[in-house]
Amino acid sequence: MGGFGGLFDLRAAGFREPILVAATDGVGTKLRVAIEAGLHDTIGIDLVAMCVNDIVVQGAEPLFFLDYFATGQLRPEIAESVIAGIAEGCRLAGCALIGGETAEMPGHYQKSDYDLAGFAVGAVERGALLTGREVAAGDIVLGLASTGLHANGFSLVRRIIELGSFDLSAAATFAEELSLGTALMLPTRIYVQSCLAALRLEGLHGLAHITGGGLLENLPRVLPSDLTAKIDHTSWPRPPVFEWIAHQGGVAEQEMLRTFNCGIGMAAIVTAKHANQIEETLREAGETVHRIGNIEPREDGPAILIDGVDA
């Protein structure tokens, strides 16, 4: 404690010829909902998740995490709650929280406001880097269920709340055991441990973290240009929060698919031969898994088809 930088011994982590993989992210305007609802204990999990999920899709194991917390006036009870969430996210991801920065900036932020940024570094053996180049026609797309909104689309969600004058402390009509604020603040699922387990098996060709842009924009990022993904959106149940958003905001299906994860937070592209084994491994690691599509040769069409909705 008290040093100017955090230290990490890469050799002690067991790597022989490592490639470092780094990611930085925030939680967008979900932070505004956390502040307005007074719910600060899980936003740190979101912060970690947005970074480490981006690292594991490249085949890398997250090693360490650093956070940046800035506020107008430091309120220790809020800071403690946020940082406890960050620590919990690191525990779930199996990485070390080796440092961070707490900045108090009166005049720049309103007293009750704060901002967050996260930084994660992972490593993968040079020959094990996952790039999507091995994805082939005939592969199967497995969808790993999300916990809800995760940390994307909150500018639209907040607009719906504002126009509908919804009370964040009132019961959510789509999840009556929860307040609306709590239902919207369910933390982003961290897929690291399950994906690392799948990466130890044969047949995993690609992983895509489904964030802003939904399946339509994120899945094509791991597809070779001569292939397309055909997705059946009826192959998984959509969490009720998304139906609430579509109804209350009058949001068209294409816009929903381009803005939200719509129930799939991570996609895995696997060979048909190894699909059963990988699916079983993911389930054993705690994931809810759905077979949501397959990979086909691409001619003149888009990189992904979801029941005729073009990418």
Secondary structure, 3 states (H helix, E strand, C coil): CCCCCCCCCCHHHCCCCEEEEEEEECCCCHHHHHHHHCCCCCHHHHHHHHHHHHHHCCCCEEEEEEEEEEECCCCHHHHHHHHHHHHHHHHHHCCEEEEEEEEECECCECCCCEEEEEEEEEEEEHHHCCCCCCCCCCCEEEEEECCCCCCCCHHHHHHHHHHHCCCCCCEECCEEEEEHHHHHCCCCCCCHHHHHHHHCCCCEEEEEECCCCHHHHHHHHHCCCCEEEEECHHHCCCCHHHHHHHHHHCCCHHHHHHHCCCCEEEEEEECCCCHHHHHHHHHHCCCCEEEEEEEEECCCCCCEEECCEEC
